[in-house]
Amino acid sequence: MTGAAGVIGTATIRLLAERGTRIVAVDRRELQDGRIHIEKINGPFLYVDRATPAEYSAGLALAIERGWLELHDSGTFVRFTQSGADLFA
């Protein structure tokens, strides 16, 4: 979900989390040249949602496999592909 830092985004995240949904949330203001630093994803996923490292890895791999994200060779950030960005349009 984008817009995670806004009031509506935060409320939506809380509602979905209460229903047991795992969420990857990004606020576009945190992006630099389209980069989403990996700690912006793995920190909340592992420590807020309390997912296991295997669940985190599987979720990230699925998003890459489906063409929604591309992982930089350094492993330090991802970027939305056009099809990934279209999911939030």
N, CA, C and O atoms as a CHARMM CRD file, in Angstrom:
* protein
*
  356
    1    1 MET  N      0.84400  -1.16400   0.00000 PROA 1      0.00000
    2    1 MET  CA     0.00000   0.00000   0.00000 PROA 1      0.00000
    3    1 MET  C      0.89000   1.22800   0.00000 PROA 1      0.00000
    4    1 MET  O      1.88600   1.27000   0.72200 PROA 1      0.00000
    5    2 THR  N      0.54600   2.22200  -0.79500 PROA 2      0.00000
    6    2 THR  CA     1.26200   3.48300  -0.76300 PROA 2      0.00000
    7    2 THR  C      0.48100   4.47100   0.08400 PROA 2      0.00000
    8    2 THR  O     -0.68800   4.23900   0.39200 PROA 2      0.00000
    9    3 GLY  N      1.11800   5.57200   0.46100 PROA 3      0.00000
   10    3 GLY  CA     0.46000   6.55600   1.30700 PROA 3      0.00000
   11    3 GLY  C      0.34300   6.10600   2.74500 PROA 3      0.00000
   12    3 GLY  O     -0.54900   6.54200   3.47200 PROA 3      0.00000
   13    4 ALA  N      1.23900   5.24100   3.15100 PROA 4      0.00000
   14    4 ALA  CA     1.14900   4.62000   4.46900 PROA 4      0.00000
   15    4 ALA  C      1.30200   5.60500   5.61800 PROA 4      0.00000
   16    4 ALA  O      0.79500   5.35900   6.71300 PROA 4      0.00000
   17    5 ALA  N      1.98700   6.70700   5.38700 PROA 5      0.00000
   18    5 ALA  CA     2.22200   7.64900   6.48300 PROA 5      0.00000
   19    5 ALA  C      1.05500   8.59500   6.70200 PROA 5      0.00000
   20    5 ALA  O      0.99600   9.27400   7.72700 PROA 5      0.00000
   21    6 GLY  N      0.12500   8.65000   5.75700 PROA 6      0.00000
   22    6 GLY  CA    -1.02600   9.53200   5.89700 PROA 6      0.00000
   23    6 GLY  C     -2.05100   8.97600   6.86600 PROA 6      0.00000
   24    6 GLY  O     -1.97800   7.81600   7.27100 PROA 6      0.00000
   25    7 VAL  N     -2.99400   9.80600   7.22800 PROA 7      0.00000
   26    7 VAL  CA    -4.02600   9.41200   8.18800 PROA 7      0.00000
   27    7 VAL  C     -4.86400   8.26000   7.64400 PROA 7      0.00000
   28    7 VAL  O     -5.09200   7.27700   8.34900 PROA 7      0.00000
   29    8 ILE  N     -5.32000   8.36900   6.41200 PROA 8      0.00000
   30    8 ILE  CA    -6.13700   7.31300   5.82000 PROA 8      0.00000
   31    8 ILE  C     -5.31300   6.04400   5.63500 PROA 8      0.00000
   32    8 ILE  O     -5.79500   4.94300   5.90100 PROA 8      0.00000
   33    9 GLY  N     -4.07100   6.19600   5.18000 PROA 9      0.00000
   34    9 GLY  CA    -3.20000   5.02800   4.99700 PROA 9      0.00000
   35    9 GLY  C     -2.95200   4.29700   6.30200 PROA 9      0.00000
   36    9 GLY  O     -3.01900   3.06900   6.35600 PROA 9      0.00000
   37   10 THR  N     -2.66800   5.04400   7.34700 PROA 10     0.00000
   38   10 THR  CA    -2.42000   4.43800   8.65600 PROA 10     0.00000
   39   10 THR  C     -3.66200   3.72000   9.17500 PROA 10     0.00000
   40   10 THR  O     -3.56700   2.61100   9.70200 PROA 10     0.00000
   41   11 ALA  N     -4.81600   4.34600   9.02700 PROA 11     0.00000
   42   11 ALA  CA    -6.06400   3.72300   9.48200 PROA 11     0.00000
   43   11 ALA  C     -6.35900   2.45000   8.69500 PROA 11     0.00000
   44   11 ALA  O     -6.80700   1.45200   9.25900 PROA 11     0.00000
   45   12 THR  N     -6.10600   2.49200   7.39900 PROA 12     0.00000
   46   12 THR  CA    -6.33500   1.31200   6.55400 PROA 12     0.00000
   47   12 THR  C     -5.40300   0.17600   6.93900 PROA 12     0.00000
   48   12 THR  O     -5.82400  -0.97900   7.01500 PROA 12     0.00000
   49   13 ILE  N     -4.14300   0.49600   7.18200 PROA 13     0.00000
   50   13 ILE  CA    -3.16900  -0.51500   7.59300 PROA 13     0.00000
   51   13 ILE  C     -3.61400  -1.16500   8.90100 PROA 13     0.00000
   52   13 ILE  O     -3.58400  -2.38800   9.03100 PROA 13     0.00000
   53   14 ARG  N     -4.02100  -0.35600   9.85900 PROA 14     0.00000
   54   14 ARG  CA    -4.46500  -0.90500  11.15300 PROA 14     0.00000
   55   14 ARG  C     -5.67100  -1.82400  10.98600 PROA 14     0.00000
   56   14 ARG  O     -5.73200  -2.89500  11.58900 PROA 14     0.00000
   57   15 LEU  N     -6.62200  -1.40100  10.17100 PROA 15     0.00000
   58   15 LEU  CA    -7.81600  -2.21000   9.93900 PROA 15     0.00000
   59   15 LEU  C     -7.46000  -3.55000   9.29100 PROA 15     0.00000
   60   15 LEU  O     -7.93700  -4.60100   9.72100 PROA 15     0.00000
   61   16 LEU  N     -6.62900  -3.50300   8.26700 PROA 16     0.00000
   62   16 LEU  CA    -6.22900  -4.73300   7.59200 PROA 16     0.00000
   63   16 LEU  C     -5.41000  -5.63300   8.51100 PROA 16     0.00000
   64   16 LEU  O     -5.57300  -6.85300   8.49000 PROA 16     0.00000
   65   17 ALA  N     -4.53100  -5.04300   9.31400 PROA 17     0.00000
   66   17 ALA  CA    -3.72200  -5.82900  10.24700 PROA 17     0.00000
   67   17 ALA  C     -4.58900  -6.51700  11.28700 PROA 17     0.00000
   68   17 ALA  O     -4.32400  -7.65700  11.66800 PROA 17     0.00000
   69   18 GLU  N     -5.63100  -5.82200  11.74900 PROA 18     0.00000
   70   18 GLU  CA    -6.55300  -6.43700  12.71200 PROA 18     0.00000
   71   18 GLU  C     -7.25500  -7.65600  12.11600 PROA 18     0.00000
   72   18 GLU  O     -7.64500  -8.57500  12.83700 PROA 18     0.00000
   73   19 ARG  N     -7.40800  -7.65200  10.80200 PROA 19     0.00000
   74   19 ARG  CA    -8.04600  -8.77000  10.11100 PROA 19     0.00000
   75   19 ARG  C     -7.05600  -9.86200   9.72600 PROA 19     0.00000
   76   19 ARG  O     -7.42600 -10.85400   9.09600 PROA 19     0.00000
   77   20 GLY  N     -5.78800  -9.67200  10.11100 PROA 20     0.00000
   78   20 GLY  CA    -4.77500 -10.69200   9.86400 PROA 20     0.00000
   79   20 GLY  C     -4.05400 -10.58000   8.53600 PROA 20     0.00000
   80   20 GLY  O     -3.32300 -11.49600   8.15600 PROA 20     0.00000
   81   21 THR  N     -4.23900  -9.48700   7.82300 PROA 21     0.00000
   82   21 THR  CA    -3.60300  -9.30000   6.52500 PROA 21     0.00000
   83   21 THR  C     -2.14800  -8.87100   6.70200 PROA 21     0.00000
   84   21 THR  O     -1.85000  -8.00600   7.52500 PROA 21     0.00000
   85   22 ARG  N     -1.25500  -9.46800   5.94000 PROA 22     0.00000
   86   22 ARG  CA     0.14400  -9.03400   5.92000 PROA 22     0.00000
   87   22 ARG  C      0.24700  -7.89400   4.92000 PROA 22     0.00000
   88   22 ARG  O     -0.32000  -7.96100   3.83000 PROA 22     0.00000
   89   23 ILE  N      0.96700  -6.85500   5.29200 PROA 23     0.00000
   90   23 ILE  CA     0.96400  -5.63000   4.50400 PROA 23     0.00000
   91   23 ILE  C      2.39200  -5.16500   4.24800 PROA 23     0.00000
   92   23 ILE  O      3.23500  -5.19300   5.14500 PROA 23     0.00000
   93   24 VAL  N      2.65200  -4.74100   3.02400 PROA 24     0.00000
   94   24 VAL  CA     3.87000  -4.01400   2.70200 PROA 24     0.00000
   95   24 VAL  C      3.40700  -2.59200   2.42200 PROA 24     0.00000
   96   24 VAL  O      2.66400  -2.35700   1.46900 PROA 24     0.00000
   97   25 ALA  N      3.83400  -1.65500   3.23200 PROA 25     0.00000
   98   25 ALA  CA     3.35400  -0.28100   3.12700 PROA 25     0.00000
   99   25 ALA  C      4.52100   0.65300   2.81300 PROA 25     0.00000
  100   25 ALA  O      5.60700   0.52800   3.38000 PROA 25     0.00000
  101   26 VAL  N      4.27500   1.58300   1.90400 PROA 26     0.00000
  102   26 VAL  CA     5.30300   2.53900   1.49000 PROA 26     0.00000
  103   26 VAL  C      4.66400   3.90000   1.39200 PROA 26     0.00000
  104   26 VAL  O      3.53600   4.03000   0.91500 PROA 26     0.00000
  105   27 ASP  N      5.36800   4.90800   1.83600 PROA 27     0.00000
  106   27 ASP  CA     4.93400   6.26300   1.60100 PROA 27     0.00000
  107   27 ASP  C      5.86300   6.86000   0.57000 PROA 27     0.00000
  108   27 ASP  O      7.07900   6.84800   0.76000 PROA 27     0.00000
  109   28 ARG  N      5.33800   7.37000  -0.49000 PROA 28     0.00000
  110   28 ARG  CA     6.16400   7.83700  -1.61300 PROA 28     0.00000
  111   28 ARG  C      7.15800   8.92100  -1.21400 PROA 28     0.00000
  112   28 ARG  O      8.17400   9.09600  -1.88700 PROA 28     0.00000
  113   29 ARG  N      6.89300   9.63700  -0.15500 PROA 29     0.00000
  114   29 ARG  CA     7.84600  10.65900   0.27900 PROA 29     0.00000
  115   29 ARG  C      9.16800  10.03900   0.72200 PROA 29     0.00000
  116   29 ARG  O     10.18600  10.72900   0.78700 PROA 29     0.00000
  117   30 GLU  N      9.15800   8.75800   1.02400 PROA 30     0.00000
  118   30 GLU  CA    10.37500   8.08400   1.45400 PROA 30     0.00000
  119   30 GLU  C     11.21200   7.60200   0.27300 PROA 30     0.00000
  120   30 GLU  O     12.34000   7.14400   0.45600 PROA 30     0.00000
  121   31 LEU  N     10.66100   7.70200  -0.94100 PROA 31     0.00000
  122   31 LEU  CA    11.35700   7.19300  -2.11000 PROA 31     0.00000
  123   31 LEU  C     12.39300   8.19400  -2.59400 PROA 31     0.00000
  124   31 LEU  O     12.16300   9.40300  -2.56900 PROA 31     0.00000
  125   32 GLN  N     13.52800   7.68400  -3.03200 PROA 32     0.00000
  126   32 GLN  CA    14.59400   8.49200  -3.59300 PROA 32     0.00000
  127   32 GLN  C     14.90300   7.89800  -4.95100 PROA 32     0.00000
  128   32 GLN  O     15.41300   6.78100  -5.04100 PROA 32     0.00000
  129   33 ASP  N     14.60000   8.63400  -6.00700 PROA 33     0.00000
  130   33 ASP  CA    14.83300   8.13900  -7.35300 PROA 33     0.00000
  131   33 ASP  C     14.10400   6.81300  -7.57600 PROA 33     0.00000
  132   33 ASP  O     14.60300   5.92800  -8.27200 PROA 33     0.00000
  133   34 GLY  N     12.92000   6.69000  -6.97700 PROA 34     0.00000
  134   34 GLY  CA    12.14600   5.47000  -7.12500 PROA 34     0.00000
  135   34 GLY  C     12.60000   4.32700  -6.23800 PROA 34     0.00000
  136   34 GLY  O     12.01500   3.24500  -6.28100 PROA 34     0.00000
  137   35 ARG  N     13.63200   4.54800  -5.43600 PROA 35     0.00000
  138   35 ARG  CA    14.17400   3.48700  -4.59200 PROA 35     0.00000
  139   35 ARG  C     13.35500   3.33400  -3.31800 PROA 35     0.00000
  140   35 ARG  O     12.97200   4.31300  -2.67700 PROA 35     0.00000
  141   36 ILE  N     13.10100   2.09100  -2.97400 PROA 36     0.00000
  142   36 ILE  CA    12.51200   1.77900  -1.67500 PROA 36     0.00000
  143   36 ILE  C     13.58400   0.99300  -0.93600 PROA 36     0.00000
  144   36 ILE  O     13.85500  -0.16100  -1.26700 PROA 36     0.00000
  145   37 HSD  N     14.18300   1.60800   0.04700 PROA 37     0.00000
  146   37 HSD  CA    15.26200   0.94700   0.77400 PROA 37     0.00000
  147   37 HSD  C     14.71000  -0.28900   1.47900 PROA 37     0.00000
  148   37 HSD  O     13.64600  -0.24700   2.09700 PROA 37     0.00000
  149   38 ILE  N     15.44200  -1.36700   1.37600 PROA 38     0.00000
  150   38 ILE  CA    14.95600  -2.67600   1.81600 PROA 38     0.00000
  151   38 ILE  C     14.55800  -2.69000   3.29300 PROA 38     0.00000
  152   38 ILE  O     13.66400  -3.44100   3.68200 PROA 38     0.00000
  153   39 GLU  N     15.20500  -1.87800   4.10900 PROA 39     0.00000
  154   39 GLU  CA    14.84100  -1.85000   5.52600 PROA 39     0.00000
  155   39 GLU  C     13.46500  -1.23100   5.75400 PROA 39     0.00000
  156   39 GLU  O     12.84700  -1.46300   6.79400 PROA 39     0.00000
  157   40 LYS  N     12.97700  -0.44200   4.78600 PROA 40     0.00000
  158   40 LYS  CA    11.62700   0.11100   4.88100 PROA 40     0.00000
  159   40 LYS  C     10.58200  -0.99200   4.71700 PROA 40     0.00000
  160   40 LYS  O      9.43700  -0.83600   5.14300 PROA 40     0.00000
  161   41 ILE  N     10.97700  -2.10100   4.10300 PROA 41     0.00000
  162   41 ILE  CA    10.08500  -3.24300   3.92500 PROA 41     0.00000
  163   41 ILE  C     10.33500  -4.28400   5.00000 PROA 41     0.00000
  164   41 ILE  O      9.40200  -4.72200   5.67400 PROA 41     0.00000
  165   42 ASN  N     11.60100  -4.68400   5.16600 PROA 42     0.00000
  166   42 ASN  CA    11.85300  -5.82100   6.06900 PROA 42     0.00000
  167   42 ASN  C     11.65100  -5.47800   7.54200 PROA 42     0.00000
  168   42 ASN  O     11.23800  -6.34700   8.31000 PROA 42     0.00000
  169   43 GLY  N     11.92000  -4.26900   7.95500 PROA 43     0.00000
  170   43 GLY  CA    11.72500  -3.90500   9.36000 PROA 43     0.00000
  171   43 GLY  C     10.27900  -4.08100   9.80300 PROA 43     0.00000
  172   43 GLY  O     10.00600  -4.84600  10.72900 PROA 43     0.00000
  173   44 PRO  N      9.33800  -3.37500   9.14700 PROA 44     0.00000
  174   44 PRO  CA     7.93100  -3.53700   9.52700 PROA 44     0.00000
  175   44 PRO  C      7.42000  -4.96500   9.33900 PROA 44     0.00000
  176   44 PRO  O      6.65500  -5.46500  10.16400 PROA 44     0.00000
  177   45 PHE  N      7.83700  -5.61400   8.26800 PROA 45     0.00000
  178   45 PHE  CA     7.34800  -6.96200   7.99000 PROA 45     0.00000
  179   45 PHE  C      7.78300  -7.93300   9.08400 PROA 45     0.00000
  180   45 PHE  O      6.99400  -8.76400   9.53400 PROA 45     0.00000
  181   46 LEU  N      9.03700  -7.82500   9.50700 PROA 46     0.00000
  182   46 LEU  CA     9.57300  -8.75600  10.49500 PROA 46     0.00000
  183   46 LEU  C      9.22200  -8.36600  11.92800 PROA 46     0.00000
  184   46 LEU  O      8.92900  -9.23600  12.74800 PROA 46     0.00000
  185   47 TYR  N      9.24700  -7.06500  12.24200 PROA 47     0.00000
  186   47 TYR  CA     9.14000  -6.66000  13.63500 PROA 47     0.00000
  187   47 TYR  C      7.77500  -6.09800  14.03000 PROA 47     0.00000
  188   47 TYR  O      7.41500  -6.12800  15.20600 PROA 47     0.00000
  189   48 VAL  N      7.01800  -5.59100  13.07200 PROA 48     0.00000
  190   48 VAL  CA     5.67100  -5.11600  13.37600 PROA 48     0.00000
  191   48 VAL  C      4.66700  -6.23800  13.11600 PROA 48     0.00000
  192   48 VAL  O      3.84900  -6.57100  13.97400 PROA 48     0.00000
  193   49 ASP  N      4.74700  -6.81200  11.91900 PROA 49     0.00000
  194   49 ASP  CA     3.83300  -7.91200  11.57200 PROA 49     0.00000
  195   49 ASP  C      4.27000  -9.23300  12.18300 PROA 49     0.00000
  196   49 ASP  O      3.50400 -10.19600  12.21300 PROA 49     0.00000
  197   50 ARG  N      5.51200  -9.27300  12.67300 PROA 50     0.00000
  198   50 ARG  CA     6.08700 -10.47700  13.28100 PROA 50     0.00000
  199   50 ARG  C      6.10200 -11.67800  12.34600 PROA 50     0.00000
  200   50 ARG  O      5.87800 -12.81500  12.75800 PROA 50     0.00000
  201   51 ALA  N      6.37200 -11.39500  11.08200 PROA 51     0.00000
  202   51 ALA  CA     6.52700 -12.47200  10.10300 PROA 51     0.00000
  203   51 ALA  C      7.87700 -13.13500  10.32100 PROA 51     0.00000
  204   51 ALA  O      8.78200 -12.54000  10.90500 PROA 51     0.00000
  205   52 THR  N      8.00500 -14.34300   9.85800 PROA 52     0.00000
  206   52 THR  CA     9.29000 -15.03900   9.94800 PROA 52     0.00000
  207   52 THR  C     10.17000 -14.59500   8.77800 PROA 52     0.00000
  208   52 THR  O      9.65600 -14.09200   7.77900 PROA 52     0.00000
  209   53 PRO  N     11.48300 -14.77400   8.88600 PROA 53     0.00000
  210   53 PRO  CA    12.34700 -14.46900   7.75100 PROA 53     0.00000
  211   53 PRO  C     11.94000 -15.24800   6.49300 PROA 53     0.00000
  212   53 PRO  O     12.05000 -14.72700   5.38200 PROA 53     0.00000
  213   54 ALA  N     11.47800 -16.47200   6.65800 PROA 54     0.00000
  214   54 ALA  CA    11.04400 -17.26100   5.50100 PROA 54     0.00000
  215   54 ALA  C      9.81800 -16.62400   4.83900 PROA 54     0.00000
  216   54 ALA  O      9.73100 -16.58600   3.61200 PROA 54     0.00000
  217   55 GLU  N      8.86600 -16.12200   5.64500 PROA 55     0.00000
  218   55 GLU  CA     7.68600 -15.45500   5.09200 PROA 55     0.00000
  219   55 GLU  C      8.08000 -14.16800   4.38000 PROA 55     0.00000
  220   55 GLU  O      7.56900 -13.86800   3.30100 PROA 55     0.00000
  221   56 TYR  N      8.98800 -13.41200   4.98400 PROA 56     0.00000
  222   56 TYR  CA     9.47500 -12.17900   4.36100 PROA 56     0.00000
  223   56 TYR  C     10.12900 -12.49100   3.02300 PROA 56     0.00000
  224   56 TYR  O      9.82000 -11.85200   2.01700 PROA 56     0.00000
  225   57 SER  N     11.02700 -13.46400   3.00400 PROA 57     0.00000
  226   57 SER  CA    11.72500 -13.83700   1.77300 PROA 57     0.00000
  227   57 SER  C     10.75000 -14.30800   0.70200 PROA 57     0.00000
  228   57 SER  O     10.89100 -13.95800  -0.47000 PROA 57     0.00000
  229   58 ALA  N      9.76200 -15.10000   1.10400 PROA 58     0.00000
  230   58 ALA  CA     8.77200 -15.60600   0.14800 PROA 58     0.00000
  231   58 ALA  C      7.93200 -14.46700  -0.42900 PROA 58     0.00000
  232   58 ALA  O      7.64900 -14.45400  -1.62700 PROA 58     0.00000
  233   59 GLY  N      7.53800 -13.52300   0.40000 PROA 59     0.00000
  234   59 GLY  CA     6.74700 -12.38400  -0.07000 PROA 59     0.00000
  235   59 GLY  C      7.52000 -11.51800  -1.03900 PROA 59     0.00000
  236   59 GLY  O      6.98900 -11.10900  -2.07200 PROA 59     0.00000
  237   60 LEU  N      8.77000 -11.23600  -0.71400 PROA 60     0.00000
  238   60 LEU  CA     9.61000 -10.43300  -1.59300 PROA 60     0.00000
  239   60 LEU  C      9.85600 -11.17000  -2.90700 PROA 60     0.00000
  240   60 LEU  O      9.77600 -10.57500  -3.98100 PROA 60     0.00000
  241   61 ALA  N     10.15400 -12.46400  -2.81900 PROA 61     0.00000
  242   61 ALA  CA    10.39700 -13.26500  -4.02500 PROA 61     0.00000
  243   61 ALA  C      9.15200 -13.30200  -4.91700 PROA 61     0.00000
  244   61 ALA  O      9.26400 -13.23800  -6.14100 PROA 61     0.00000
  245   62 LEU  N      7.97200 -13.40400  -4.30500 PROA 62     0.00000
  246   62 LEU  CA     6.73200 -13.43500  -5.07900 PROA 62     0.00000
  247   62 LEU  C      6.50800 -12.11700  -5.81300 PROA 62     0.00000
  248   62 LEU  O      6.12800 -12.11500  -6.98400 PROA 62     0.00000
  249   63 ALA  N      6.74100 -10.99800  -5.13300 PROA 63     0.00000
  250   63 ALA  CA     6.56700  -9.68800  -5.76600 PROA 63     0.00000
  251   63 ALA  C      7.53300  -9.51300  -6.93400 PROA 63     0.00000
  252   63 ALA  O      7.17800  -8.91600  -7.95100 PROA 63     0.00000
  253   64 ILE  N      8.74300 -10.02700  -6.79300 PROA 64     0.00000
  254   64 ILE  CA     9.72700  -9.95600  -7.87800 PROA 64     0.00000
  255   64 ILE  C      9.32400 -10.90000  -9.00600 PROA 64     0.00000
  256   64 ILE  O      9.37000 -10.52900 -10.17900 PROA 64     0.00000
  257   65 GLU  N      8.93100 -12.11000  -8.65100 PROA 65     0.00000
  258   65 GLU  CA     8.52200 -13.11100  -9.65100 PROA 65     0.00000
  259   65 GLU  C      7.33400 -12.62800 -10.48200 PROA 65     0.00000
  260   65 GLU  O      7.27700 -12.86500 -11.68900 PROA 65     0.00000
  261   66 ARG  N      6.39500 -11.95600  -9.83500 PROA 66     0.00000
  262   66 ARG  CA     5.21000 -11.46200 -10.55000 PROA 66     0.00000
  263   66 ARG  C      5.48400 -10.17100 -11.31300 PROA 66     0.00000
  264   66 ARG  O      4.60900  -9.65200 -12.00500 PROA 66     0.00000
  265   67 GLY  N      6.70900  -9.65400 -11.18100 PROA 67     0.00000
  266   67 GLY  CA     7.08200  -8.46300 -11.93800 PROA 67     0.00000
  267   67 GLY  C      6.63300  -7.16300 -11.32500 PROA 67     0.00000
  268   67 GLY  O      6.57200  -6.14600 -12.01500 PROA 67     0.00000
  269   68 TRP  N      6.31200  -7.16900 -10.03000 PROA 68     0.00000
  270   68 TRP  CA     5.87200  -5.95200  -9.35900 PROA 68     0.00000
  271   68 TRP  C      7.03400  -5.12600  -8.83300 PROA 68     0.00000
  272   68 TRP  O      6.96100  -3.89800  -8.79200 PROA 68     0.00000
  273   69 LEU  N      8.11700  -5.80500  -8.42600 PROA 69     0.00000
  274   69 LEU  CA     9.30500  -5.14400  -7.89200 PROA 69     0.00000
  275   69 LEU  C     10.52900  -5.65000  -8.62200 PROA 69     0.00000
  276   69 LEU  O     10.55400  -6.77400  -9.12300 PROA 69     0.00000
  277   70 GLU  N     11.53900  -4.81000  -8.67400 PROA 70     0.00000
  278   70 GLU  CA    12.85200  -5.27200  -9.12700 PROA 70     0.00000
  279   70 GLU  C     13.85100  -4.98200  -8.01300 PROA 70     0.00000
  280   70 GLU  O     13.89100  -3.88100  -7.46300 PROA 70     0.00000
  281   71 LEU  N     14.63900  -5.97400  -7.69800 PROA 71     0.00000
  282   71 LEU  CA    15.63800  -5.86600  -6.63800 PROA 71     0.00000
  283   71 LEU  C     16.96300  -5.43700  -7.25100 PROA 71     0.00000
  284   71 LEU  O     17.43800  -6.05600  -8.20400 PROA 71     0.00000
  285   72 HSD  N     17.55200  -4.39500  -6.71600 PROA 72     0.00000
  286   72 HSD  CA    18.86500  -3.94400  -7.19000 PROA 72     0.00000
  287   72 HSD  C     19.91200  -5.00800  -6.88100 PROA 72     0.00000
  288   72 HSD  O     19.78900  -5.74100  -5.89900 PROA 72     0.00000
  289   73 ASP  N     20.93800  -5.09200  -7.71800 PROA 73     0.00000
  290   73 ASP  CA    22.00000  -6.08800  -7.53100 PROA 73     0.00000
  291   73 ASP  C     22.64800  -6.01500  -6.15600 PROA 73     0.00000
  292   73 ASP  O     23.11600  -7.03000  -5.63900 PROA 73     0.00000
  293   74 SER  N     22.68000  -4.83200  -5.55900 PROA 74     0.00000
  294   74 SER  CA    23.29200  -4.67400  -4.23900 PROA 74     0.00000
  295   74 SER  C     22.43100  -5.29600  -3.13900 PROA 74     0.00000
  296   74 SER  O     22.92100  -5.58500  -2.04800 PROA 74     0.00000
  297   75 GLY  N     21.13800  -5.49900  -3.43500 PROA 75     0.00000
  298   75 GLY  CA    20.22300  -6.02400  -2.43100 PROA 75     0.00000
  299   75 GLY  C     19.78000  -4.99900  -1.40800 PROA 75     0.00000
  300   75 GLY  O     19.10000  -5.34400  -0.44100 PROA 75     0.00000
  301   76 THR  N     20.15500  -3.73700  -1.60700 PROA 76     0.00000
  302   76 THR  CA    19.84200  -2.70800  -0.61300 PROA 76     0.00000
  303   76 THR  C     18.54900  -1.95400  -0.89200 PROA 76     0.00000
  304   76 THR  O     18.04300  -1.25700  -0.01300 PROA 76     0.00000
  305   77 PHE  N     18.00600  -2.07800  -2.10000 PROA 77     0.00000
  306   77 PHE  CA    16.74000  -1.42800  -2.39500 PROA 77     0.00000
  307   77 PHE  C     16.01000  -2.13200  -3.52100 PROA 77     0.00000
  308   77 PHE  O     16.58900  -2.90300  -4.28500 PROA 77     0.00000
  309   78 VAL  N     14.70800  -1.84100  -3.60000 PROA 78     0.00000
  310   78 VAL  CA    13.86900  -2.32500  -4.68800 PROA 78     0.00000
  311   78 VAL  C     13.22200  -1.11300  -5.34100 PROA 78     0.00000
  312   78 VAL  O     13.21800  -0.01400  -4.78500 PROA 78     0.00000
  313   79 ARG  N     12.68300  -1.33200  -6.51600 PROA 79     0.00000
  314   79 ARG  CA    11.89400  -0.31800  -7.21300 PROA 79     0.00000
  315   79 ARG  C     10.64000  -0.97900  -7.73400 PROA 79     0.00000
  316   79 ARG  O     10.65500  -2.14600  -8.12300 PROA 79     0.00000
  317   80 PHE  N      9.54100  -0.21800  -7.74100 PROA 80     0.00000
  318   80 PHE  CA     8.34000  -0.70700  -8.39200 PROA 80     0.00000
  319   80 PHE  C      8.57600  -0.75600  -9.89200 PROA 80     0.00000
  320   80 PHE  O      9.16300   0.16500 -10.46000 PROA 80     0.00000
  321   81 THR  N      8.13300  -1.80200 -10.52400 PROA 81     0.00000
  322   81 THR  CA     8.06000  -1.83500 -11.98300 PROA 81     0.00000
  323   81 THR  C      6.77500  -1.10300 -12.36000 PROA 81     0.00000
  324   81 THR  O      5.99600  -0.73000 -11.48300 PROA 81     0.00000
  325   82 GLN  N      6.55300  -0.89900 -13.63000 PROA 82     0.00000
  326   82 GLN  CA     5.31500  -0.22800 -14.03700 PROA 82     0.00000
  327   82 GLN  C      4.10500  -1.06000 -13.63500 PROA 82     0.00000
  328   82 GLN  O      3.10200  -0.51500 -13.17500 PROA 82     0.00000
  329   83 SER  N      4.19100  -2.37700 -13.80400 PROA 83     0.00000
  330   83 SER  CA     3.03800  -3.21200 -13.42900 PROA 83     0.00000
  331   83 SER  C      2.82000  -3.18500 -11.90800 PROA 83     0.00000
  332   83 SER  O      1.68100  -3.28600 -11.45200 PROA 83     0.00000
  333   84 GLY  N      3.88600  -3.05200 -11.12900 PROA 84     0.00000
  334   84 GLY  CA     3.74000  -2.92300  -9.67700 PROA 84     0.00000
  335   84 GLY  C      3.11200  -1.59000  -9.30500 PROA 84     0.00000
  336   84 GLY  O      2.24600  -1.53300  -8.43200 PROA 84     0.00000
  337   85 ALA  N      3.54200  -0.52200  -9.95800 PROA 85     0.00000
  338   85 ALA  CA     2.98500   0.80400  -9.69000 PROA 85     0.00000
  339   85 ALA  C      1.51300   0.86200 -10.10600 PROA 85     0.00000
  340   85 ALA  O      0.70600   1.53500  -9.46600 PROA 85     0.00000
  341   86 ASP  N      1.17300   0.14900 -11.18700 PROA 86     0.00000
  342   86 ASP  CA    -0.21100   0.13100 -11.65200 PROA 86     0.00000
  343   86 ASP  C     -1.15500  -0.47900 -10.62900 PROA 86     0.00000
  344   86 ASP  O     -2.34500  -0.16600 -10.62900 PROA 86     0.00000
  345   87 LEU  N     -0.65100  -1.33900  -9.76100 PROA 87     0.00000
  346   87 LEU  CA    -1.48500  -1.94200  -8.72500 PROA 87     0.00000
  347   87 LEU  C     -2.04700  -0.89500  -7.75600 PROA 87     0.00000
  348   87 LEU  O     -3.08100  -1.11600  -7.12600 PROA 87     0.00000
  349   88 PHE  N     -1.36100   0.23400  -7.64600 PROA 88     0.00000
  350   88 PHE  CA    -1.73500   1.27200  -6.69800 PROA 88     0.00000
  351   88 PHE  C     -2.34700   2.50200  -7.38600 PROA 88     0.00000
  352   88 PHE  O     -2.64300   3.50400  -6.73500 PROA 88     0.00000
  353   89 ALA  N     -2.52800   2.41300  -8.69000 PROA 89     0.00000
  354   89 ALA  CA    -3.05000   3.57400  -9.44700 PROA 89     0.00000
  355   89 ALA  C     -4.54500   3.69500  -9.29100 PROA 89     0.00000
  356   89 ALA  O     -5.15200   4.60600  -9.85300 PROA 89     0.00000
